[in-house]
């Protein structure tokens, strides 16, 4: 019974790791980043 439990646990872990390996990449966009040609403030702040 223990070997069956270990085998099922191992199979579940392998399936979970395989599912995450083929997942689509995550793109994170930061909205606070400004473009290079954005005018800068000239009042010293």
N, C-alpha and C positions, 0 to 999 in steps of 0.2 A: 504494500500500500504506500509506503514512503517513497519508493522509487517512482511510482505512478504520479504522486504529488510533485516530486522533483521534476519529472519529465514534463508535466503540464505547466509548471511554473517556468521552466526553461523555454518551452515553446511560446508561452505568452510573452516573455521578455524579448525573445527573438522577433516575434511578430511586431511588438511595439517599437523596437529599435528600427526595424525595416520600414515601418510606416512613417516614422519621422525622418528617415534618411531620404525618402522620395517625396517629401512634402515640398510645396512651392516655396521659394525664398521670400522672406519678408522684407519689404522696402519701408524704411522709416524716413519720412520727410520732416525736416525741421522748419517750421514756419517763421521762426525768428531770424533766420539767416537772410541777409540782404544781398542783392546782386552787387557785382564789382562796380558798376557804373552808377550806383545810387549816390546822389549828392550828399556830402557830409555837412554837418552843422559847423558853422564858423564862429559861434558865440562862445566857444571854449568849454561847452559841456558835453 
